[in-house]
Amino acid sequence: MPTLEEAQKEIIAEFSEAADWEERYQMLIEIGDELPVLPPELKTEDRLVPGCQSRVWVVPEEKEGKLFIQADSDSAITKGMIALLLRVFSGRTREEIKLASLEFLKEIGLDKHLSMSRRNGLYSMVNKIRSF
């Protein structure tokens, strides 16, 4: 498993290969498509991320001091965004998650190219993960 920093660098490298934002949105959708579907019984109200326009469920499980996270969304782009966050955060300690820089989001341009509501949703997902 790559370190937290390596995971972020991998994402930056992948997105830097895209020619434009249309291609980056397509990448987000494809990344989201790779996320396993969350079983319906785990899609409960208490697992919903508040502040997201789309419905996003986040399910943490702690094993040997590390937080492993499953997630799903009813929106293709939002599912891609949570999939990116899981690549960075899942399998890390609570301390690593709490102290992690989110510079990769700026590096790939998500903070500039998302609508205000999607950007708010992205940071709501980060806050939900960090709240665990």
N, C-alpha and C positions, 0 to 999 in steps of 0.2 A: 504494500500500500504506500503510495507516495506521501510525503509529508504535506502538511497543510499548505506550505509555500509552494511546493512542487505542483500540487493540484491546481493552485491558482495560476501558476506559470503555464501549465498545460492548456488551461482554458484560454488564457491570453493568446497563446500561440495558435490555437485552433481558430479563434475569432479573427486574428490578424490576417488569416488567409482569405477571408471573405472580401469580395470586391466592393460591396456596398451594403447598405442597411437592409435592403430587401433580402439579400443573401444571408445576412446575420439573423433576420427573423426566421427564415427558413431553417437555419441551423438550430435555433431555439426550439422550433416545432419538432424537428427530428430528434433532438436530445430528449425532449419530453416524451416522444413516442417510445423511447427505449426504457422509460421508467415502468416498472411492473405495476399493474393495476392493483389498487388497494381493494381488498375484499369489502363488500357492502357493509358487513357488520362492524368494520373499523371506521366507517364514515359517519361518525356521530357528531352531534352538535358541539360537544366539549373539545373536539379535536379540530374544529374549524378555526382558521386564522381570522381574527377580527381585523377589520380595516381593508379587506380585499373585496374588490368588486366581484371577482369570480369566487367560486367556492374552492377552498384549498384546505385539505385535511393533512395534518402532520401528526405522526404517531412515533413517539420516542420509545426506545427500549435500552435500558442500561445493562451492559455486560462487562464484567471485569474492569469497572471504572471508566468505561468508554460508552458514549452515547451513539446508538445506531438508530437511524431515522428512516421511516418510510413516509411517503407522501403521495398525494394525488390531487388533481384539479380537474374541474369540468371545462377548462379553457386550455387550448393548445399552447399558446404562448406562455401563460402562467405556469403550465405544467413544465415547460422548458426552463423557466426561471427557477422553480423549486428544484428541478433536477440538477441545475448548476450548483445551487446551494448545498444540496446533499453531497455532491462530489467533493465539496470543500469541507463540510462540517461533519458528515456521518463517519463514525468510527473514531472520533476524537474525544479527548477528555473534556469535561465541562470548562476547565480552565483554558484550554486551547481555544474552545469555541468563544468564550467570553473575551479573550484577548486578541482574537483574529482580526487582522486588518481586512477591510473590504475594498481595498484599492483595485482589485481585479475588476470590480463592477465599473469603476471609472475607466480603467484601462481598455476595456472592451466597448465602452461607450453606452452601456445600458442606462446610466444615470442621465444621459443627455437625450437619448432617442426614444425613451418610453414616454407615454402620455403621463400626465401628473397622477392620474388614478392608478395606473400600473406601477409607477415608481413608488407611490405610497404603499401599494400592495406588496411590492418587493421588500421594502423595509419592514413591513408588518410581518412578513414571513421570517425575516432575520430576527426580529424581536421575539417572535414565538419560539424559534429554535433556541435562542439565547435564554429564554425564560425557563427552559428545562434545567 
